[in-house]
Amino acid sequence: MTRILLTAIGALALIVATSYANAADSFARQQSVKETPVSVELVGNPFAGPYGGLTAGGQYTDITITGGSGEDGFLIGAHTGWNFCRGRVCLAPQIEYAVTDVSVNFGPLGEVVRLEDYFQLVAVLGAQVGNSSFVSIHGGYEWQNWTVGNAMLGGETDVDVGAWVIGIGIDTLVAPQLSVGLALDYLFFDSIEADGLNGRENDSLTAALEDSDALRVKLKTTWRPAVTSNLVNLDNFRF
């Protein structure tokens, strides 16, 4: 959990530092008598339209079947979506896929649960802040693939898990058509289906997971091809 929190703090600090460095550079340029400031106006909402990019981060999963067991791990994947905007406010469908090394250990049994990958579908509601930042909330559903078991337990079983997702995010343009962002996901599990189990046993497993949850921190790099401007000038990119 500590690693994930440090990752989140470091990523947020990077975004803020980049934005304010651009603002400071813009101020220094405008104070120079040898250089005439260049005025650039972004056309419309710079976050409108299609987007896609890479996702990397960490996840802490708390499985309560045995009274509380939590482990963290890393993930890497991709995301894409389309912002439909009116003024500064945008609504977007967004999908994300990632592979992970997230696992959960159960004492002497060792590593028993492994999250292999996930597919996430969410709705994103956000607003442009200043000239170059975008803050948002999101919610939706996620389909996860788990591997449960090990040699000590007599083998492994593929498990399909569903989870509801809610979260927040921030993105900042660091170059024309390129933004860097930080997102937080909170997941609470909804269903679980294991190979070879009948419906009643699957319901029992779902009930056992009802108090389990997960926290995910993601650093996103996003390409936004719809961003247009009269001139390329990073001096306008600031909070």
Summary of the structure (lengths in Angstrom):
residues: 239
radius of gyration: 21.4
end to end distance: 29.6
largest distance: 77.5
contacts: 761
relative contact order: 0.21
helix: 21%
strand: 57%
